[in-house]
Amino acid sequence: MEIEHTHLPINGLNLHIAQIGKDELGTVVFLHGFPEIWYSWRHQMIAVAKAGYRAIAPDWRGYGLSDQPQDPQNAAGEDLIADLLGILDAFSLTKVYFVGKDFGAYPAYQFAFLHPNRTCGVVSIGIPFAVPSPFSWDSLPEGFYIKRWKEAGRAEADFGRFDVKRVIRTVYILFSKSEIPIAQEGQEIMDLADLSTPLPEWFTEEDLSVYASLYEKNGFDYPLQIPYRKLGTGDNVADPKIEVPVLLIMGEKDYCFKFPGFSESIKDGIMQKSVPDLEISFIPEGCHFAQEQFPEQVNEMIINFLKGHPVNG
């Protein structure tokens, strides 16, 4: 059983799709975050395929082996929803499960809200859902990585000092820690780790090389727009409810728990108000990349959720 690759013409772009398995019990669409790519789901895709599901993992537009839009500055979160609809229609899929990680969880949630009749359920790794957002960046210092990367041109200049492989390496090192990446005055985010800083033990040099090769095509122009500058700017629903089943998987060492209000959104029942059919599972030593760090645990959680919410259930 091997992962196969194809390209689909969707909304004027050729989107790269990785897929494996037969649709015996349903189809699972895996949505990556940053600085990830379809490859970040390699462990989960094989596991769900062996369990009887079809696994599909696109590279978002502007990422990996997918085409980049002509003008990344005009990126919008709505484009991701349109691309998902196009992918489902191209494969003649009536209803699917979504598994989203990092910013990939946002279009999974939004798709489930807008198209519940086409959504069997959502698994989110690392990102709760609550509107309005209970956490804010305002109290975090100027060197907070999201504030830096929102600033037009700043991350481009920072990343541009190094090759793609070095940028991916640094972000993986920083995001796998339990502290929020924050630069000091006169320092850039890429300065927070150097080549002497070891990779996480679960992330090999071979993995790094694969990621780097997949980012060579498009670089970081679009990824800096989506998610950091444009994702969510068009959301205007006052009190959305997600009626499909949702599983939130959180690594308890994820640095996001240090965001003001983040922990409360999960542990104080805030998310439950917007997601009535909610399960939450914690991985005590899990970091921001729990699906790569502890693949067997995450695979088991996902498959149990899928089996507990069958397509025709």
N, C-alpha and C positions, 0 to 999 in steps of 0.2 A: 504494500500500500504506500504510494508515493504522492506527494503534493504536486499537483499540476498547475500550469500557468497559462493564462490567456489574457487577451485584451478585448474590452468591449467598447464600442462607440456609444458614449453616453453624453448627451447635452453638448455635442460638438467637441468632445475630448475623448481620447482613447485612455480608458482606465484599466490599470493592471489588476487582475484578479488571481489570487491563489485559491485553489480549491482541492478538496479531497473527500472521498466517501460517497455513499449512496443515500438518497433521501428515503430511508426506510421508516424512520421515526420523526423526521422533520429536518429542517435546514437551520443552521446556526450561522449568523453573519457576525463576524468579528471586526470590531472597529478600533483601530490603533490610536494612540496618542502621540505626544512629542517627547523625546526624539525617536519615536518608534516607527514601525513600518509593518507590513504584513508578517514579516519574519518574527516579530515579537510574540506571535500566537502559535509558533511552530509546535510547541508541546500540547497546547489545547486542541489544535486542529486534528492532530493524529488521535488524541484520546477520544474526542467526540465521534470521529469517524469510526473508530473501533467499537464504539457503543451503539452504532446504528444510525448516526446522523450524518448529514452532508454539512461540511464546513466550508464557508466562503469567507475569504479575507481580502478586501480590496485595499490597495494603496489609495488614500484620499487624493483627489485632484491636487496637483502641485507637489505631491510626495512620491518618493521612490520611483517606480517605473511607469507611473501614470503621467499623462501630459500635464504641463503647467499652463494655466490660463494665460492669455496674452498679456493681461494687465493685473498682476497680483494685488495691486493697490485697491482694486475694486472687489476684493473678496468679500463674501457674505456667508453667514452661517446657513442661510436658506439654500445656498447652492448644494450643501452637503445632503440636505433632505431630498432635494430634487435628484441628486445622483443616486441616492439609495432607492428611490422609487424607480429610477431607470434601470438599476441593476436587478431589482426584483422582477420588473416587467420583462427584461431581456432573458432572464432564466425561467420565466413563466411561473414565478413563485407567488402563490396567493397569500401565504402567511408564514412568518419566520420568527425565530428567536434572535435577539440582539445581545451581544456581549461587548460592552464598551469599556475602554480603559483610559484614564486621564481625560483629555478633552473629548475622546471618542465616546464617552458616556453621554455628553450633552446632546449630540444628534440622536443617540439611541433613545434617550428620554423624550426628546421633542418629537421624534417619529412616532413613538408609542402614544403620545398625547394627541397628535394630529391624525394618526391612522391606527387606532386601536384594533380595527377589524383585520388589519394585516400584521398584527404583532401578537405572538404567543406569550412573550414575556421578555423581560430585560434583566441582564446581569451587569451590574456596574462594579468595576474594580477601582476603588479609591476615590470615587466622586459621589457624594450624596446629592439628592434633589430636594430643593426647597425654594419657593418663590414667595416673597422676595428673598434674596440671598441673605442668610443670617450672618455671613462673615464678610469682613471688609479689609481692604489693604491700607486704609487711611492711617492707622496707627503704626504701621511698619515703616522702617527708615527708608530714606531715598535710595539706598543701595540694594533694596529688595529686588530680586531678579525680575519679577514681573513688571515692576515700575521701570526698571532699566530697559527691558525688552519692548515695552510699550512705546518708548521714545523713538521716534522715527530716525533711522540711521545709526543709532547707538550700537545695537547688537550687530548690525551689519559690519560696522567698523571693528568691533570687538572680535567677532568670528573671523573676519577677513585677515586677521594677523596669523591665522593657522590654517592647516589643511583640514578637510572635512573629517578625517579620521580623528584628529586631535580634538575637534569640537565635540563630536559624539562621545569620545572618551571622557572628556571633562564633564559634560552634562550627565552622563550615566553615573559617574563617581559622585557628583554633587547631589543628584536626585535620589541616590540610594541611601543617603545618610538620614538621620533623624532630625537634623537641624535645617532650618530654612536657609537656602543660599542667599547670603547678604554680603555685598561688597562694601569695603570701607571707602572713604573719600580718597580720590586719586587712584582707585583700584577698579578694574573691570571684573565682570563675572568669570571670564575665562582665566583670570589670574588666581582664582580660588583653588586650583589644583594644577599640578605640573606632572611631567612624565615620571617623576619619582613616586607619585601617589598611586598605589596599587588599584587595579580594577577590583570590583566586588568578586568574591570567590566563585560565584555562580555565573559570572559573565566572562567568557574566555576571549583571548585575542582573536580566535577564529570568528566568534560572534561579532566582535568589534569590526573586523574586516568586512564581514557581510553587510553590516549596517552602513559602513563607510561607502562600500561599493554602490549600495542602493540610494544613497544621498548624493552621489556624484552627479547624477543626471540633472537634478533640479536645484540642488543647493538648499538654501534656507530662506529664499525670498518669500515664497508662499507660506511656509511654516511660521514665519514671524507675524504674518497677517492673521492666519488661522492656526493657533488659537489666540495669540497674545494681543492683537490689535482690533480684530473685527468680530470674533465669535461672541454671540450674545447681544450685539448692539441692536439687532432688530427685534428682540423679544419684547413683547408688550402685552402679554396676557396677565391679567391681574391676579387670578387665583386658579392656576391650572391644577387639575387632578389627573393623575395617571391611574387608570383603572385596571391595567393589566398587572399580573404578578411581577414583582421586582425582587431581586436578590442583590444586596449590597455586600461586597467582600472588602474588608478593610484590613490592611496590615497595620498593626498597632505601633510600629516604628516608622510609619509614613510621616515625613516631615510636614505634610499638610495638616496634621493634628495641631501644629503650632500656629496655624492661621487663627486669628481672633474669631471666635464664634463657630469654628469648624466642628470641634468636638461636641458642642451643645446641639448642633443641627442633627447629629446622629444619636446621641445618648439621652437627649432630653425630649425626644418624641416629636421634634419639629418636622422631620422628614415624613413621619407617619401621617401628618395632616394632609400632605399632598399626595402621598402614596399609601392608600389604605391597605393594600395587599402586599405587605413588605416583610421580608426576612433580612436579617443582618447577621453576617458571620465574620468573626475576627480571627486573624492569624497573629498570634502574640509577637513573633519575631519578624513579621512581614514588613518590608519597606515599600516604597512607592512602586516597585516593580515586582509585586508579589507573584504574578503569574510566571515570571522567569525564575524568581528566587526559590519558590516552593511550588513547582508545577504540579506535583502529584496531589498536594492538598487542594489546590485551586481546581484542578481537573475533577476531583471527586465532588467538590462543592457544586461546580457547574452541572455535572452530569446528574447528580441527585436532584437539582432544581429542574432540569429539563424533564426528567422522568416523573417528577411530581406534578408537572403541568403539561400533560400531553397535548399535541396539536388539536385534537378533537375532544379535549377534556371539558 
